[in-house]
Amino acid sequence: MQGASPRLTGFLLLAPALVFLIAFYLVPLGTMVEESLRSAPNDMDPRAGLHLFQYDRVWNSGRSWRALERTVRISAISTLLTLLVAYPIALFLFQVRAFWRTAILITIFVSLASSLIVRNYGWLVTLADAGPVNQLLLALGIADEPLRMVYSEGATIVALVHYALPFMILPIYGALTRIPPSFVEAAQSLGAGPWRALFGTVLPLSMPGIFGGTTLTFAICMSAFVTPLMLGSPATAMISQVAAEQFLVQLNFPFGSAMIVALTLVTFAILLAYTLLIRAVFRHHA
Amino acid sequence: MARLELDRVEVTLGGNRILHGVSLDVADGECVALLGPSGCGKTTTLRAIAGFTPVSAGEIRIAGRSVLGLPPHKRNLGLVFQDYALFPHMTVAQNIGYGLRMRGEDRASIAKQVAEALALVRLSDMAERYPARLSGGQRQRVALARALVIKPDILLLDEPLGALDRKLRDAMQVELKRIHREVGVTTIIVTHDQEEALSLADRVAVMFAGDIREVERPATLYARPKSRAVMDFLGEANLIPAEVTADGALRLPGGAEIPHGGAKPGLVRLGIRPEHMAILPAPGPGSIAACVTEIVFKGAHASLYAEGPAGLALSASLSPAALEAPPAIGETVHLRPDPAHLILFEEDPA
């Protein structure tokens, strides 16, 4: 690359990714936005031209609005639960001997590599009326009769948490490894017991990892489709499912597109607000 | 404030013996530096005192009581880490108050003590700053204030000046001495920088390979080290092989002899600092002929390096006056060790 300016070199290095993003992300997204601004399939409606009619429907139709609301709720709960489950695992990963660390990391990567459908099916079996969880509850006398756990919001959340775990564990683990051990030791030398040292220093200092993990997890949950389809019911449908129904069953592309664009905007808005909040609270870091 | 005793402390980590029975007695209010090359075990000793490294044998006592059974947070020690370890999410005042909060003191008392600590390190106007917005020297002072405000029995400093640039280091040396004088806390400084050790400590403990070789006042340690290794490690030193003859004289390389009483006949090593080597233009009694290899200007003085008989490396200090007309590289000079400052070491138990 002799003679080429650093700027040109940078651009050329970015070019493949840019071409890919434009061709397979921006163009379809643009098409979808355009579609969402039409009033009816194939513009057979006499009210031609572009307008916000479909967004009005998303806003005012009970089903799509409730689905959107439910999607945000399920995603928020799942993100919080994922954080609660992932944090101790990341801490354990951070403190354990190299052999166990490698073993756990491999397990995480294997679970990432296995099919989502297979994993969801696993939850269907596990949580089924005659599944192992119910058998355990019956055997322990906690429940008198099998509990109906599958095809519910709860089952969807459990499977989403499971799916999102690696996306939460890895950023937090990464943030933990960047905390110098002297911080914990400083807290201890100043009189903080192990738990207080953990909550007073490690937790706030691992905030970048928590932020990255929760952002990823929330985005993943917001766009979840297969998991709520398999473990939920029509009554607990998330917005992707409702949109897919418009695309695949009703063949109402504009309405479906409007739902997806609305989902994207809502996700973006929530994550933006979250980022600004975190920035304001932790503005003194680094 | 308290006396600190290390009694044959051994530390074994992962099958390796890091400390081979370190013993050290630090008086109440004394400042002792642990000095040694990297890997000598000085940091391990500090961490053993702090409770971060398990001790496999021996005893550590603070104010006469064993602390081996106590976890780090119950030892009441003030630690200043090499990277300062200031909590980035807390202000200077919150950082300094952390230890007091852990001790459950009330707000008013914490505020008062934090203000005093800030005044001690002269940072009163920085209380509400975050560490990210402090300079290296300021961070160091905050770390010091945070460690001192809890009124620790022992203050432990890990390479306290290592991260500072030269000019700041000199200023902080003076500052540390002032603070130590004002507070009077028993202090252990771990450092690989001999200037830091010699200038800050009341006594310096030189460590090699997991053992304290010598503990002495800085001036004595520099002028009269008991072992060749310490002589060699501290400052610049000439270590000249010589022989004590039957009639009690020292025969130097090249054949010159210096009268010397008291030593057993046999091979010895002479230790002599460069500043006690006279540079003569012509052979004199007890001088060694050497060929000048390099002259290095060092500010207050200059060093002359020369090669004596059989490739023996020698060095001598050139005074500013002598530097006006220094010997040329390749010229033969005659170096005469001042008999009054000669130290005899037995040959080779390093």
HADDOCK unambig.tbl for C-alpha pairs under 7 A between the chains (distance, minus, plus):
assign (segid A and resid 182 and name CA) (segid B and resid 81 and name CA) 6.90 0.50 0.50
assign (segid A and resid 182 and name CA) (segid B and resid 85 and name CA) 5.80 0.50 0.50
assign (segid A and resid 183 and name CA) (segid B and resid 85 and name CA) 5.07 0.50 0.50
assign (segid A and resid 186 and name CA) (segid B and resid 79 and name CA) 6.89 0.50 0.50
assign (segid A and resid 186 and name CA) (segid B and resid 85 and name CA) 6.53 0.50 0.50
assign (segid A and resid 188 and name CA) (segid B and resid 72 and name CA) 5.98 0.50 0.50
assign (segid A and resid 188 and name CA) (segid B and resid 73 and name CA) 4.74 0.50 0.50
assign (segid A and resid 189 and name CA) (segid B and resid 72 and name CA) 5.62 0.50 0.50
assign (segid A and resid 189 and name CA) (segid B and resid 73 and name CA) 5.04 0.50 0.50
assign (segid A and resid 189 and name CA) (segid B and resid 77 and name CA) 6.24 0.50 0.50
assign (segid A and resid 189 and name CA) (segid B and resid 78 and name CA) 6.55 0.50 0.50
assign (segid A and resid 189 and name CA) (segid B and resid 79 and name CA) 6.47 0.50 0.50
assign (segid A and resid 190 and name CA) (segid B and resid 73 and name CA) 6.33 0.50 0.50
assign (segid A and resid 190 and name CA) (segid B and resid 78 and name CA) 6.91 0.50 0.50
assign (segid A and resid 190 and name CA) (segid B and resid 99 and name CA) 4.50 0.50 0.50
assign (segid A and resid 191 and name CA) (segid B and resid 73 and name CA) 4.08 0.50 0.50
assign (segid A and resid 191 and name CA) (segid B and resid 74 and name CA) 6.23 0.50 0.50
assign (segid A and resid 191 and name CA) (segid B and resid 99 and name CA) 5.90 0.50 0.50
assign (segid A and resid 191 and name CA) (segid B and resid 102 and name CA) 5.69 0.50 0.50
assign (segid A and resid 191 and name CA) (segid B and resid 103 and name CA) 6.83 0.50 0.50
assign (segid A and resid 192 and name CA) (segid B and resid 73 and name CA) 5.67 0.50 0.50
assign (segid A and resid 192 and name CA) (segid B and resid 102 and name CA) 5.78 0.50 0.50
assign (segid A and resid 193 and name CA) (segid B and resid 73 and name CA) 5.91 0.50 0.50
assign (segid A and resid 284 and name CA) (segid B and resid 89 and name CA) 6.26 0.50 0.50
assign (segid A and resid 284 and name CA) (segid B and resid 130 and name CA) 6.36 0.50 0.50
assign (segid A and resid 285 and name CA) (segid B and resid 88 and name CA) 5.55 0.50 0.50
assign (segid A and resid 285 and name CA) (segid B and resid 89 and name CA) 5.87 0.50 0.50
assign (segid A and resid 286 and name CA) (segid B and resid 88 and name CA) 6.86 0.50 0.50
assign (segid A and resid 286 and name CA) (segid B and resid 132 and name CA) 5.88 0.50 0.50
